[in-house]
Amino acid sequence: MAAEVDSESRRQARLEQRRRRLLQAALTLFADKGFHPTSVEDVVGAARMSKSAFYEFFQSKEDCFCALLEQEGGAVIHQVVAAAAEGTDHRDRMCRGIQGFVRSCSGKSAPVARMMVVESVGLTSRVEALRRQLQERFVDMVAEEARRAASDGDAFYAAVDPLVFGRAVVGAVNEAVGQLLADGGDGATVAEGLCRIFAPPA
């Protein structure tokens, strides 16, 4: 029995390694070339795997893109939560969260961010639904921080509807990051401007 379990564990590990190879190849290609110019043949060629191996893990190119969107979106959420957790008060946490998001979309991460923030918009109905789900997770995080700040007596946040405020923050940050990715510029300056609007000094 122990040998069978060990054998199954090794098989699952090999499968996961193959899936990661395909995802990494797809991520690089989608980020460099875009979704539409990239074919399944391109992905399997870059991963040095067969087409049948691709369809062992993904139903379509769209399915693979969605897996990447979930993976990379989850990673950004983790970075934002970690950055916000270092804050000393509500406004500081709000600002650090914004800075964390902008930072995660800048520099070497810009091609992947462009795929997530810009190209995924309206790409397909399934991708759009997933993009909105990820966006709502950010909205909920901001809204919860605003609620806590209001309950602790912060007049700035007490004067706003938390959910509306959350959507305003996420919409503005997405727009600013999209512009940053399109035109270039200094991410730190963009984040500072957003913080002055949504987490001004007390």
MARBA-3410 file (N, C-alpha, C, O; in Angstrom, 1 decimal):
202
0.8,-1.2,0.0,0.0,0.0,0.0,0.9,1.3,0.0,0.6,2.2,-0.8 ~ 1.9,1.3,0.9,2.8,2.4,0.9,3.5,2.7,-0.4,3.7,3.8,-0.8 ~ 3.9,1.6,-1.1,4.6,1.7,-2.4,3.6,2.3,-3.4,4.0,3.1,-4.2 ~ 2.3,1.9,-3.4,1.4,2.4,-4.3,1.1,3.9,-4.1,1.1,4.7,-5.1 ~ 1.0,4.3,-2.8,0.9,5.7,-2.5,2.0,6.5,-3.0,1.9,7.6,-3.6
3.3,6.0,-2.8,4.5,6.7,-3.2,4.5,6.8,-4.7,5.0,7.9,-5.2 ~ 4.2,5.8,-5.4,4.2,5.8,-6.8,3.2,6.8,-7.4,3.5,7.5,-8.3 ~ 2.0,6.9,-6.8,1.0,7.8,-7.2,1.4,9.3,-6.9,1.2,10.2,-7.7 ~ 2.1,9.5,-5.8,2.7,10.8,-5.5,3.7,11.2,-6.5,3.7,12.4,-6.9 ~ 4.5,10.3,-6.9,5.5,10.6,-7.9,4.9,11.0,-9.3,5.3,11.9,-10.0
3.8,10.2,-9.6,3.1,10.4,-10.9,2.5,11.8,-10.9,2.5,12.5,-11.8 ~ 1.8,12.2,-9.7,1.2,13.5,-9.6,2.2,14.6,-9.7,2.0,15.6,-10.3 ~ 3.4,14.4,-9.1,4.4,15.4,-9.1,4.9,15.6,-10.6,5.2,16.7,-11.0 ~ 5.1,14.5,-11.3,5.5,14.6,-12.7,4.5,15.4,-13.6,4.8,16.2,-14.4 ~ 3.2,15.1,-13.3,2.1,15.7,-14.0,2.1,17.2,-13.7,2.0,18.1,-14.6
2.3,17.6,-12.5,2.3,19.0,-12.1,3.5,19.7,-12.7,3.4,20.9,-13.1 ~ 4.6,19.0,-12.8,5.8,19.6,-13.4,5.6,19.9,-14.9,5.9,20.9,-15.4 ~ 4.9,19.0,-15.6,4.6,19.1,-17.0,3.6,20.3,-17.2,3.7,21.1,-18.1 ~ 2.6,20.4,-16.3,1.6,21.5,-16.4,2.3,22.8,-16.1,2.0,23.8,-16.8 ~ 3.2,22.9,-15.2,4.0,24.1,-14.9,4.8,24.5,-16.1,4.9,25.7,-16.4
5.4,23.6,-16.8,6.2,23.9,-18.0,5.3,24.5,-19.1,5.7,25.5,-19.7 ~ 4.2,24.0,-19.3,3.2,24.5,-20.3,2.8,25.9,-19.9,2.7,26.8,-20.7 ~ 2.5,26.1,-18.6,2.0,27.4,-18.1,3.1,28.4,-18.3,2.8,29.6,-18.7 ~ 4.3,28.1,-17.9,5.4,29.0,-18.0,5.7,29.4,-19.5,5.9,30.6,-19.8 ~ 5.6,28.4,-20.4,5.8,28.7,-21.8,4.7,29.6,-22.3,4.9,30.6,-23.0
3.4,29.3,-21.9,2.3,30.1,-22.3,2.4,31.5,-21.8,2.1,32.5,-22.5 ~ 2.8,31.7,-20.5,2.9,33.0,-19.9,3.9,33.8,-20.6,3.6,35.0,-20.9 ~ 5.0,33.3,-21.0,6.0,34.0,-21.7,5.5,34.5,-23.1,5.7,35.6,-23.5 ~ 4.9,33.6,-23.8,4.4,33.9,-25.1,3.2,34.9,-25.1,3.2,35.8,-25.9 ~ 2.3,34.7,-24.2,1.1,35.6,-24.1,1.6,37.0,-23.7,1.1,38.0,-24.2
2.6,37.1,-22.8,3.1,38.4,-22.4,3.9,39.0,-23.5,3.8,40.3,-23.7 ~ 4.6,38.3,-24.3,5.5,38.8,-25.4,4.7,39.1,-26.7,4.9,40.2,-27.3 ~ 3.8,38.2,-27.0,3.1,38.3,-28.3,1.7,38.7,-28.2,1.1,39.3,-29.2 ~ 1.0,38.4,-27.1,-0.4,38.6,-27.0,-1.2,37.3,-27.1,-0.6,36.3,-27.6 ~ -2.4,37.3,-26.8,-3.2,36.1,-26.8,-3.5,35.6,-28.2,-3.2,34.5,-28.5
-4.0,36.5,-29.1,-4.5,36.1,-30.4,-3.3,35.6,-31.3,-3.5,34.6,-32.0 ~ -2.2,36.2,-31.3,-1.1,35.8,-32.2,-0.4,34.5,-31.7,0.3,33.8,-32.4 ~ -0.7,34.1,-30.4,0.0,32.9,-29.9,-0.9,31.7,-30.1,-2.1,31.7,-29.8 ~ -0.4,30.7,-30.7,-1.1,29.4,-30.9,-0.7,28.3,-29.9,0.3,28.4,-29.3 ~ -1.6,27.3,-29.9,-1.3,26.1,-29.1,0.1,25.5,-29.5,0.9,25.1,-28.7
0.3,25.5,-30.8,1.5,25.0,-31.4,2.7,25.8,-30.9,3.8,25.2,-30.6 ~ 2.6,27.1,-30.7,3.7,27.9,-30.2,4.0,27.5,-28.8,5.1,27.4,-28.4 ~ 2.9,27.3,-28.0,3.1,27.0,-26.6,3.8,25.6,-26.4,4.8,25.5,-25.7 ~ 3.3,24.6,-27.1,3.9,23.3,-27.0,5.4,23.3,-27.5,6.2,22.6,-27.0 ~ 5.6,24.1,-28.6,7.0,24.2,-29.1,7.9,24.8,-28.1,9.0,24.3,-27.9
7.5,25.9,-27.4,8.3,26.5,-26.4,8.5,25.7,-25.2,9.6,25.7,-24.6 ~ 7.5,24.9,-24.9,7.6,24.0,-23.7,8.3,22.7,-24.1,8.7,21.9,-23.2 ~ 8.5,22.4,-25.4,9.1,21.2,-25.9,8.3,20.0,-25.4,8.8,19.0,-24.9 ~ 7.0,20.1,-25.6,6.1,19.1,-25.3,5.1,18.8,-26.5,5.1,19.6,-27.4 ~ 4.4,17.8,-26.4,3.5,17.5,-27.5,2.1,18.2,-27.4,1.8,18.6,-26.3
1.4,18.3,-28.5,0.1,18.9,-28.5,-0.9,18.1,-27.6,-1.7,18.7,-27.0 ~ -0.7,16.8,-27.7,-1.6,15.9,-26.9,-1.4,16.2,-25.4,-2.3,16.1,-24.6 ~ -0.1,16.5,-25.0,0.2,16.8,-23.6,-0.5,18.1,-23.2,-1.0,18.2,-22.1 ~ -0.6,19.1,-24.1,-1.3,20.3,-23.8,-2.8,20.0,-23.5,-3.3,20.5,-22.5 ~ -3.4,19.2,-24.3,-4.8,19.0,-24.1,-5.1,18.0,-23.0,-6.2,17.7,-22.6
-4.0,17.4,-22.5,-4.2,16.6,-21.2,-4.5,17.5,-20.0,-5.1,17.1,-19.1 ~ -4.0,18.8,-20.1,-4.2,19.7,-19.0,-5.2,20.8,-19.3,-5.9,21.3,-18.4 ~ -5.3,21.2,-20.6,-6.2,22.3,-20.9,-7.1,22.0,-22.0,-6.7,21.3,-23.0 ~ -8.4,22.5,-22.0,-9.3,22.2,-23.0,-9.1,23.0,-24.3,-9.4,22.7,-25.4 ~ -8.4,24.2,-24.1,-8.2,25.1,-25.2,-7.2,26.2,-24.8,-6.7,26.2,-23.6
-6.8,27.0,-25.7,-5.9,28.1,-25.4,-6.6,29.1,-24.4,-5.9,29.6,-23.5 ~ -7.9,29.3,-24.5,-8.6,30.1,-23.6,-8.5,29.5,-22.2,-8.3,30.3,-21.2 ~ -8.6,28.2,-22.1,-8.6,27.5,-20.8,-7.2,27.8,-20.1,-7.1,28.0,-18.9 ~ -6.2,27.7,-21.0,-4.8,27.9,-20.5,-4.6,29.3,-20.0,-4.0,29.6,-19.0 ~ -5.2,30.3,-20.8,-5.1,31.7,-20.4,-5.8,32.0,-19.1,-5.3,32.7,-18.2
-6.9,31.3,-18.9,-7.7,31.5,-17.6,-6.9,30.9,-16.4,-6.9,31.5,-15.4 ~ -6.2,29.8,-16.7,-5.4,29.2,-15.6,-4.3,30.2,-15.2,-3.9,30.3,-14.0 ~ -3.7,30.8,-16.2,-2.6,31.8,-15.9,-3.2,33.1,-15.2,-2.5,33.6,-14.3 ~ -4.3,33.5,-15.7,-5.0,34.7,-15.1,-5.2,34.4,-13.6,-5.0,35.3,-12.7 ~ -5.7,33.2,-13.3,-5.9,32.9,-11.9,-4.6,32.8,-11.1,-4.5,33.3,-10.0
-3.6,32.2,-11.7,-2.3,32.0,-11.1,-1.7,33.4,-10.8,-1.2,33.6,-9.7 ~ -1.6,34.2,-11.8,-0.9,35.5,-11.7,-1.7,36.5,-10.9,-1.2,37.2,-10.1 ~ -3.0,36.4,-11.0,-3.9,37.3,-10.2,-3.8,37.0,-8.8,-3.8,37.8,-7.9 ~ -3.8,35.7,-8.5,-3.6,35.2,-7.1,-2.3,35.7,-6.5,-2.2,36.0,-5.3 ~ -1.2,35.6,-7.3,0.1,36.1,-6.8,0.1,37.6,-6.5,0.7,38.0,-5.5
-0.6,38.4,-7.4,-0.7,39.8,-7.1,-1.4,40.1,-5.8,-1.1,40.9,-5.0 ~ -2.6,39.4,-5.7,-3.3,39.5,-4.4,-2.5,39.2,-3.2,-2.5,40.0,-2.2 ~ -1.7,38.2,-3.3,-0.8,37.8,-2.2,0.2,39.0,-1.9,0.4,39.3,-0.7 ~ 0.7,39.5,-2.9,1.7,40.6,-2.8,1.1,41.9,-2.2,1.6,42.5,-1.3 ~ -0.2,42.2,-2.6,-0.9,43.3,-2.1,-1.2,43.1,-0.6,-1.0,44.1,0.2
-1.7,42.0,-0.2,-2.0,41.7,1.2,-0.8,41.8,2.0,-0.8,42.4,3.1 ~ 0.3,41.2,1.5,1.6,41.3,2.3,2.1,42.7,2.5,2.6,43.1,3.5 ~ 2.0,43.5,1.4,2.4,44.9,1.5,1.5,45.7,2.5,2.0,46.4,3.3 ~ 0.2,45.5,2.4,-0.7,46.2,3.3,-0.5,45.8,4.7,-0.7,46.7,5.6 ~ -0.2,44.6,5.0,0.0,44.1,6.3,1.1,44.8,7.1,1.1,44.8,8.3
2.0,45.4,6.4,3.1,46.1,7.0,2.7,47.5,7.5,3.5,48.2,8.2 ~ 1.5,48.0,7.1,1.0,49.3,7.5,0.8,49.4,9.0,0.5,48.4,9.7 ~ 0.9,50.6,9.5,0.8,50.9,10.9,-0.6,51.4,11.3,-1.0,51.3,12.5 ~ -1.4,51.8,10.3,-2.8,52.2,10.6,-3.6,52.0,9.3,-3.0,51.6,8.3 ~ -4.9,52.4,9.3,-5.7,52.1,8.1,-5.2,52.8,6.9,-5.2,52.2,5.8
-4.9,54.1,7.0,-4.5,54.9,5.8,-3.1,54.3,5.3,-2.9,54.3,4.1 ~ -2.3,54.0,6.2,-1.0,53.4,5.8,-1.1,52.1,5.1,-0.5,51.8,4.1 ~ -2.0,51.3,5.6,-2.3,50.0,5.0,-2.9,50.2,3.6,-2.6,49.5,2.6 ~ -3.9,51.1,3.5,-4.5,51.4,2.2,-3.4,51.8,1.2,-3.4,51.3,0.1 ~ -2.6,52.7,1.6,-1.5,53.2,0.7,-0.5,52.1,0.4,-0.1,52.0,-0.8
-0.1,51.4,1.3,0.9,50.3,1.0,0.3,49.2,0.1,1.0,48.7,-0.7 ~ -1.0,49.0,0.2,-1.7,48.1,-0.7,-1.7,48.6,-2.1,-1.4,47.8,-3.1 ~ -2.0,49.9,-2.3,-1.9,50.5,-3.6,-0.5,50.4,-4.2,-0.3,50.1,-5.3 ~ 0.5,50.8,-3.3,1.9,50.7,-3.8,2.3,49.3,-4.2,3.0,49.1,-5.2 ~ 1.8,48.3,-3.4,2.1,47.0,-3.7,1.6,46.5,-5.1,2.2,45.8,-5.8
0.3,47.0,-5.4,-0.3,46.6,-6.7,0.5,47.3,-7.8,0.8,46.6,-8.8 ~ 0.8,48.5,-7.7,1.5,49.2,-8.7,2.9,48.6,-8.9,3.3,48.4,-10.1 ~ 3.5,48.3,-7.8,4.9,47.7,-7.9,4.8,46.4,-8.6,5.7,46.0,-9.3 ~ 3.8,45.6,-8.3,3.7,44.2,-8.9,3.5,44.3,-10.4,3.6,43.3,-11.1 ~ 3.0,45.5,-10.9,2.7,45.6,-12.3,3.8,46.4,-13.0,3.7,46.7,-14.2
4.9,46.7,-12.4,6.0,47.5,-13.0,7.2,46.7,-13.2,7.4,45.6,-12.8 ~ 8.2,47.4,-13.9,9.5,46.8,-14.1,9.4,45.5,-14.9,8.8,45.4,-15.9 ~ 10.1,44.5,-14.4,10.2,43.2,-15.1,8.8,42.5,-15.2,8.6,41.7,-16.0 ~ 7.9,42.9,-14.3,6.6,42.3,-14.3,5.6,42.9,-15.3,4.5,42.5,-15.5 ~ 6.1,44.0,-15.9,5.2,44.8,-16.8,4.6,43.9,-17.9,3.4,44.1,-18.2
5.3,43.1,-18.7,4.7,42.3,-19.7,3.5,41.4,-19.2,2.5,41.3,-19.9 ~ 3.7,40.8,-18.1,2.7,39.9,-17.5,1.5,40.8,-17.0,0.4,40.4,-17.2 ~ 1.8,41.9,-16.4,0.8,42.9,-16.0,-0.1,43.3,-17.1,-1.3,43.5,-17.0 ~ 0.6,43.6,-18.3,-0.1,44.1,-19.5,-1.1,43.0,-19.9,-2.2,43.3,-20.3 ~ -0.7,41.8,-19.8,-1.6,40.7,-20.2,-2.8,40.6,-19.2,-3.9,40.4,-19.7
-2.6,40.8,-17.9,-3.6,40.7,-16.9,-4.5,42.0,-16.9,-5.8,41.8,-16.9 ~ -3.9,43.1,-17.0,-4.7,44.4,-16.8,-5.3,44.9,-18.1,-6.3,45.5,-18.0 ~ -4.5,44.8,-19.2,-4.9,45.4,-20.4,-5.6,44.4,-21.4,-6.7,44.5,-21.8 ~ -4.8,43.3,-21.7,-5.3,42.4,-22.8,-6.5,41.6,-22.4,-7.3,41.2,-23.2 ~ -6.6,41.3,-21.1,-7.7,40.4,-20.6,-9.0,41.1,-20.7,-10.0,40.4,-20.7
-9.1,42.4,-20.8,-10.3,43.1,-20.7,-11.2,42.8,-22.0,-10.8,43.1,-23.1 ~ -12.3,42.1,-21.8,-13.2,41.8,-22.9,-12.7,40.8,-23.8,-13.2,40.7,-24.9 ~ -11.6,40.1,-23.5,-11.0,39.1,-24.4,-12.0,38.0,-24.9,-12.2,37.8,-26.1 ~ -12.6,37.4,-23.9,-13.7,36.4,-24.2,-14.6,36.6,-23.0,-14.3,37.1,-22.0 ~ -15.8,36.0,-23.1,-16.8,36.1,-22.0,-16.3,35.4,-20.8,-16.5,35.9,-19.6
-15.6,34.3,-20.9,-15.1,33.5,-19.8,-13.9,34.3,-19.1,-13.9,34.4,-17.9 ~ -13.0,34.8,-19.9,-11.9,35.6,-19.4,-12.4,36.8,-18.7,-11.9,37.2,-17.6 ~ -13.4,37.5,-19.3,-13.9,38.7,-18.7,-14.5,38.4,-17.3,-14.4,39.2,-16.4 ~ -15.3,37.3,-17.2,-15.9,36.9,-16.0,-14.9,36.6,-14.9,-15.0,37.0,-13.8 ~ -13.8,35.9,-15.3,-12.7,35.7,-14.3,-12.0,36.9,-13.9,-11.7,37.1,-12.7
-11.8,37.8,-14.9,-11.1,39.1,-14.6,-11.9,39.9,-13.5,-11.4,40.5,-12.6 ~ -13.3,39.9,-13.7,-14.1,40.6,-12.8,-14.2,40.0,-11.4,-14.2,40.7,-10.4 ~ -14.1,38.6,-11.4,-14.0,38.0,-10.1,-12.8,38.4,-9.3,-12.8,38.7,-8.1 ~ -11.6,38.4,-10.0,-10.4,38.8,-9.4,-10.5,40.3,-8.9,-10.0,40.6,-7.8 ~ -11.1,41.1,-9.8,-11.2,42.5,-9.4,-12.1,42.7,-8.2,-11.8,43.6,-7.4
-13.2,41.9,-8.1,-14.0,42.0,-6.9,-13.3,41.6,-5.6,-13.7,42.1,-4.6 ~ -12.3,40.7,-5.7,-11.6,40.4,-4.5,-10.8,41.6,-4.0,-10.6,41.8,-2.8 ~ -10.2,42.4,-5.0,-9.5,43.6,-4.6,-10.5,44.6,-4.0,-10.2,45.3,-3.0 ~ -11.7,44.7,-4.6,-12.7,45.6,-4.2,-13.1,45.3,-2.7,-13.2,46.2,-1.9 ~ -13.3,44.0,-2.4,-13.7,43.6,-1.1,-12.6,43.9,-0.1,-12.9,44.3,1.0
-11.3,43.7,-0.5,-10.2,44.0,0.4,-10.2,45.5,0.8,-10.0,45.9,2.0 ~ -10.4,46.4,-0.2,-10.4,47.8,0.0,-11.6,48.2,0.9,-11.5,49.0,1.8 ~ -12.8,47.7,0.5,-14.0,48.0,1.3,-13.9,47.6,2.7,-14.4,48.3,3.6 ~ -13.3,46.4,3.0,-13.2,46.0,4.4,-12.3,46.9,5.2,-12.5,47.2,6.3 ~ -11.2,47.3,4.6,-10.3,48.3,5.2,-11.0,49.6,5.5,-10.8,50.2,6.6
-11.8,50.1,4.6,-12.5,51.3,4.7,-13.5,51.2,5.9,-13.7,52.1,6.7 ~ -14.2,50.0,6.0,-15.2,49.8,7.0,-14.5,49.8,8.4,-15.0,50.4,9.3 ~ -13.3,49.2,8.5,-12.6,49.1,9.8,-12.1,50.5,10.1,-12.2,50.9,11.3 ~ -11.7,51.3,9.2,-11.2,52.6,9.4,-12.4,53.5,9.9,-12.2,54.2,10.9 ~ -13.5,53.4,9.3,-14.7,54.1,9.7,-15.1,53.8,11.1,-15.5,54.6,11.9
-15.1,52.5,11.4,-15.5,52.0,12.8,-14.6,52.5,13.8,-14.9,52.6,15.0 ~ -13.3,52.7,13.4,-12.3,53.2,14.4,-12.3,54.8,14.4,-11.4,55.4,15.1 ~ -13.3,55.4,13.8,-13.4,56.8,13.9,-12.7,57.7,12.9,-12.6,58.9,13.1 ~ -12.2,57.1,11.8,-11.5,57.9,10.8,-12.6,58.6,9.9,-13.4,57.9,9.2 ~ -12.6,59.9,10.0,-13.7,60.7,9.4,-13.7,60.6,7.9,-14.7,60.6,7.2
-12.5,60.5,7.3,-12.3,60.4,5.8,-13.1,59.2,5.3,-13.8,59.3,4.3 ~ -12.9,58.0,5.9,-13.5,56.8,5.5,-15.0,56.6,6.0,-15.8,56.0,5.4 ~ -15.3,57.3,7.1,-16.7,57.3,7.6,-17.6,58.0,6.7,-18.8,57.8,6.7 ~ -17.1,58.9,5.8,-17.9,59.7,5.0,-18.2,59.0,3.6,-19.0,59.6,2.8 ~ -17.7,57.8,3.4,-17.9,57.1,2.1,-18.6,55.8,2.3,-18.6,55.2,3.4
-19.3,55.4,1.3,-19.8,54.0,1.2,-18.7,53.1,0.9,-18.0,53.2,-0.1 ~ -18.4,52.1,1.8,-17.2,51.2,1.6,-17.1,50.5,0.3,-16.0,50.5,-0.3 ~ -18.2,50.0,-0.2,-18.2,49.2,-1.4,-18.0,50.2,-2.6,-17.2,49.8,-3.5 ~ -18.7,51.3,-2.6,-18.5,52.3,-3.7,-17.0,52.8,-3.7,-16.4,52.9,-4.7 ~ -16.5,53.0,-2.5,-15.1,53.5,-2.4,-14.2,52.4,-2.9,-13.2,52.7,-3.6
-14.5,51.1,-2.5,-13.6,50.0,-3.0,-13.6,50.0,-4.5,-12.5,49.8,-5.1 ~ -14.7,50.1,-5.2,-14.8,50.1,-6.6,-14.1,51.3,-7.2,-13.4,51.2,-8.3 ~ -14.2,52.4,-6.6,-13.5,53.6,-7.1,-12.0,53.5,-7.0,-11.3,53.8,-8.0 ~ -11.5,52.9,-5.9,-10.1,52.7,-5.8,-9.6,51.7,-6.8,-8.6,52.0,-7.5 ~ -10.2,50.6,-6.9,-9.8,49.6,-7.9,-9.9,50.1,-9.3,-9.0,49.8,-10.1
-11.0,50.8,-9.6,-11.1,51.3,-11.0,-10.0,52.3,-11.3,-9.4,52.3,-12.4 ~ -9.7,53.2,-10.4,-8.7,54.2,-10.6,-7.3,53.6,-10.7,-6.5,54.0,-11.5 ~ -7.0,52.7,-9.8,-5.7,52.0,-9.8,-5.5,51.2,-11.1,-4.4,51.3,-11.8 ~ -6.5,50.5,-11.6,-6.4,49.8,-12.8,-6.2,50.7,-14.0,-5.4,50.5,-14.9 ~ -6.9,51.8,-14.0,-6.8,52.8,-15.1,-5.4,53.4,-15.1,-4.8,53.5,-16.2
-4.9,53.8,-13.9,-3.6,54.4,-13.8,-2.5,53.4,-14.2,-1.5,53.8,-14.9 ~ -2.6,52.1,-13.8,-1.6,51.1,-14.1,-1.7,50.8,-15.6,-0.6,50.7,-16.3 ~ -2.9,50.8,-16.2,-3.0,50.6,-17.7,-2.3,51.7,-18.4,-1.7,51.4,-19.4 ~ -2.5,52.9,-18.0,-1.8,54.0,-18.6,-0.3,54.0,-18.5,0.5,54.3,-19.4 ~ 0.1,53.5,-17.3,1.5,53.4,-17.0,2.1,52.3,-17.9,3.2,52.5,-18.4
1.4,51.2,-18.1,1.9,50.2,-19.0,2.0,50.6,-20.4,2.8,50.2,-21.2 ~ 1.0,51.4,-20.8,0.9,51.9,-22.2,2.0,52.9,-22.5,2.6,52.9,-23.6 ~ 2.2,53.9,-21.6,3.0,55.1,-21.9,4.3,55.1,-21.2,5.2,55.9,-21.5 ~ 4.5,54.2,-20.2,5.7,54.2,-19.4,5.6,55.3,-18.3,4.5,55.9,-18.2 ~ 6.6,55.5,-17.6,6.6,56.4,-16.5,7.1,55.8,-15.2,7.6,54.7,-15.2
7.0,56.5,-14.1,7.5,56.1,-12.8,6.4,55.5,-12.0,5.5,56.3,-11.6 ~ 6.4,54.2,-11.7,5.4,53.6,-10.9,5.2,54.2,-9.5,4.1,54.3,-9.0 ~ 6.4,54.6,-8.9,6.3,55.1,-7.6,5.6,56.5,-7.6,4.8,56.8,-6.6 ~ 5.7,57.3,-8.6,5.0,58.5,-8.7,3.5,58.3,-8.9,2.7,59.0,-8.3 ~ 3.2,57.3,-9.7,1.8,57.0,-9.9,1.1,56.5,-8.6,0.1,57.0,-8.2
1.8,55.7,-7.9,1.3,55.2,-6.6,1.2,56.3,-5.6,0.2,56.3,-4.8 ~ 2.1,57.2,-5.6,2.1,58.3,-4.6,0.8,59.2,-4.9,0.2,59.6,-4.0 ~ 0.6,59.4,-6.2,-0.6,60.2,-6.5,-1.9,59.6,-6.1,-2.8,60.2,-5.6 ~ -2.0,58.2,-6.3,-3.2,57.5,-5.9,-3.3,57.5,-4.4,-4.5,57.6,-3.9 ~ -2.2,57.4,-3.7,-2.3,57.4,-2.2,-2.8,58.8,-1.7,-3.6,58.8,-0.7
-2.4,59.8,-2.4,-2.9,61.2,-1.9,-4.4,61.3,-2.1,-5.0,62.0,-1.3 ~ -4.9,60.6,-3.1,-6.4,60.7,-3.3,-7.1,59.7,-2.3,-8.1,60.2,-1.7 ~ -6.7,58.5,-2.2,-7.4,57.5,-1.5,-7.0,57.2,-0.1,-7.7,56.5,0.7 ~ -5.8,57.7,0.3,-5.3,57.5,1.7,-4.5,58.7,2.1,-3.3,58.7,2.4 ~ -5.1,59.9,2.1,-4.4,61.2,2.3,-3.9,61.2,3.8,-4.5,60.6,4.7
-2.9,61.9,4.0,-2.4,62.0,5.4,-3.5,62.6,6.3,-4.2,63.5,6.0 ~ -3.5,62.0,7.5,-4.6,62.5,8.5,-4.4,63.9,8.9,-5.1,64.4,9.7
END
